[in-house]
């Protein structure tokens, strides 16, 4: 099944929904998807980010989870 057909079938099922709660969950999911952008990382980008994270850790450029949690208490 191609993407266009899947979209149409999804919309048809969406229009049948009667639950406001289900619609709210789908709206939230759609908003999150738009915010994050749905483009997956390339292998090179992932490896670059891993290398950067490891370098940051070695150079003590990080925060412990306890520090982050205390900020939001």
GUPAVO-510549 format. One record per residue (C-alpha): x, y, z. Coordinates in steps of 0.5 Angstrom, whole numbers, plus 500, padded with zeros to 3 digits. Layout:
<atoms>
XYZ;...
</atoms>
This chain:
<atoms>
500500500;503507498;503513503;498517499;493511500;495510508;494517509;487517506;485511510;488514516;483520515;477516514;478512520;480519524;473522521;469516525;472517532;467519537;472520543;474527544;480523549;482519543;482526538;486530543;491524544;492524536;493532536;498531541;502526537;501530531;504536534;510533537;511530530;511537527;516540533;521534532;521534525;520527522;527526519;531521521;539522523;544519518;549514521;554519520;550524524;549519529;556518530;558525530;553526536;556520539;563523539;561529541;557527547;563522549;568528548;563532553;563527558;571526558;572534559;567534564;562538560;555535563;550535568;548529573;541527573;540529580;543536578;537537573;532534577;533539583;533545578;525543577;523541584;
</atoms>
